[in-house]
Amino acid sequence: MASPKEQVKPLAPANSHHLRSDEEQAVSLHIKLGQRKYVQCCGCVSAVFVIIAVTAIVLGFTMFHVKDPKIKMNEVTVQRLEFSNGILRTDTNITLLADVSIKNPNMASFKYSNATTMVYYRGTEVGEARTPAGVAKSRRTSRMNVTVDIVPGKILGVPGFISEVATGELTMTTYTSIQGTVKVATVKKNVVVELNCTVSYNFSSGKIQGEDCKRRARL
């Protein structure tokens, strides 16, 4: 008869293998669900970043893009250009009146400081004027009147003046420079707008009959 020590150990229950298999499946399913949620979360975060980037690029090329303000010389008139016995009068200054407009195509205002306009005759500066600071509102056009006093003594001292007057025309050059800033959201840009015009004054009609202007903007 066998001793108690020699008795055979009891066998494991038959369904223990099935229990371990169910537990492994549950753990595996939990891991897969976690991985799926992680992938979905990463996908959502990536999608949000892509949307933000695309929105920033679109706004950067549209609303937040600083465009060049446009400056234009609308009209130029000359006053008190008078002669006595064929000689230019020197007791009164010649007055040049310029109607200048600034078109602002941006979503924000264009604030500019004092503008400077100079008048040249054959490369010699004969007059200068300054206009006060101002604001060209968003997508609006601002106009300013510039008055330049030309000293007769300066223009008389330029060689060739008398001979050109004899032709009935007088050609001068104007240069206008406007400095300002455009701030769109957090983007602030300094802008310099320049306008060079060559004008021809006809003594018979008393009007400007030719005008050639070139514009330039520097950001």
Secondary structure, 3 states (H helix, E strand, C coil): CCCHHHCCCCCCCCCHHHHHHHHHHHHHHHHHHHHHHHHHHHHHHHHHHHHHHHHHHHHHHCCCCCCCCEEEEEEEEEECCCEECCEECCCCCEEEEEEEEEECCCCCCEEECCEEEEEEECCEEEEEEEECCEEECCCCEEEEEEEEEECHHHHHCCCCHHHHHHCCEEEEEEEEEEEEEEEECCEEEEEEEEEEEEEEEECCCCEEEEEEEEEEEEC
